Amino acid sequence: MAQDGDKKASHARVTIRLPVTTEKGRRGRFRLVPPPGHDQAPWWRRLTPFHLALVIIQLFLLAAIVQYVFFKEKPVPGRLLPTPAGLVAAPPVMPPGSRPMPASSEPAVVMPGLKAVAAALLPNPAGLAPGSAEAQARQVALATRSGLPLEVENSIGMRFRLVPPGSFIMGSPAGEKGRWEGEAAHAVTIYQPFYMGRFEVTQAQWIAILGRDANPSFFREAVRPVEEVNWYQCVEFANALCKKEGVPEGTYRLPVEKEWEYACRAGTRTAWCFGDDPARLRFFADFIGNNDSCPNLPGRRLPNAWGLHDMHGNVWEWCQDKYQPYDPALEPVQDENDPKRIAWELCRNIRGGTWHADVADCRSATRARLGAESFGNMLGLRLVRMIPEYSVNARDQAVPPDWLRPAPLEPAPAPPSPLPPLPPVPVALPVPRE
């Protein structure tokens, strides 16, 4: 062994000897004894404030993990979680400058199970896309001259807005960002007025019809939209609502795809009801850019010109009809031998986007399809209420009055050129709730 201070050509080594002595302890064993003056305090007394703070932080984190894993209240089938303080059904958000509905000049149409909402407001169309003001004028004209209320409410608190008949371009122009081949633009006419749900169906409304044990939602709070529903459950809910309201089956139903897009657009031709600027979507929708956590309460975002909330984002909404390609020649070809292939003719339409979708999936023209038995915490519904109590007389059927005549179609834009940009809108929009 090399002695202290020895040096070799390959390396040098220094051995330092501490002044430590030994003493004989109990049971005849020897132990090391530090030199006089050496700190012999226990470890907890040698902790610095920094080390003490680290220990406290670690204890808090450990307690939080234990509470989350073992003590967090989890959803129980058939039971709603307690609604947090402040999470209540507040009045829907309306843009500044909204005005009350003018008085009708005709006697009100009597509709079983419905009552008119006296305080119905018309959204200010100043912050919406071109065509919104004209569409709202047709809505007001129909309400004032037909005796159909602008907004009605049924026995379980579901509210519906009047949608006038008219024509529109369904699908998207070739230059719209996010479109795909299945959105070929084509003209569609809606000949009869109907009522569209102002909001998505909530869990409280679902329970009122199907019972507490039938609530399938993952995010269990009465004022949130019902989700985790498949198409068959939605049809069952609509039929049960018809029975409760005492109206023929089919009076309440899911909207067909063309009714949904017509109501969503409310007279517009742009990507969203407010225009083509995706930065403004946060005022009108819950999507991945402002709420990637759970569905928001209905009505917390701004409506379109017809007063319909959450047509963009929040939850996908089932439609009544099966998926049909606008133009079969443009439909993507699927491999017939692919085991994961789902035939499109067996799927149902879903519309609107969701709280977990990006801006492109929340466009007015976005269409998607799922098998009717599909479900998830992003799938919900909105109902329409047909108006069998109202019919246009024979003279008006032969020569429709101006207020009932479908709006003339505008020429579709050339496929290579996108729609022109919109001018800035001088309207103060509220700060979105995070």
Secondary structure as UniProt FT lines:
FT   TURN            4..5
FT   STRAND          21..24
FT   HELIX           26..28
FT   STRAND          30..33
FT   TURN            36..37
FT   HELIX           43..45
FT   HELIX           49..66
FT   HELIX           67..71
FT   TURN            77..78
FT   TURN            85..86
FT   TURN            96..97
FT   STRAND          99..100
FT   TURN            112..113
FT   STRAND          115..116
FT   TURN            118..119
FT   STRAND          121..122
FT   HELIX           125..127
FT   TURN            130..131
FT   HELIX           132..146
FT   STRAND          151..153
FT   TURN            155..156
FT   STRAND          159..163
FT   STRAND          166..170
FT   TURN            174..175
FT   TURN            177..178
FT   HELIX           181..183
FT   STRAND          186..190
FT   STRAND          194..197
FT   HELIX           203..210
FT   HELIX           212..214
FT   TURN            222..223
FT   HELIX           231..245
FT   TURN            249..250
FT   STRAND          252..253
FT   HELIX           257..265
FT   TURN            266..267
FT   TURN            273..274
FT   HELIX           278..283
FT   TURN            288..290
FT   TURN            298..299
FT   TURN            305..306
FT   STRAND          316..322
FT   HELIX           328..330
FT   TURN            336..337
FT   TURN            339..340
FT   HELIX           344..346
FT   STRAND          347..351
FT   TURN            355..356
FT   HELIX           360..362
FT   TURN            364..365
FT   STRAND          367..371
FT   TURN            372..373
FT   TURN            377..378
FT   STRAND          379..380
FT   STRAND          384..385
FT   TURN            388..389
FT   HELIX           394..398
FT   TURN            402..404
FT   TURN            415..416
//
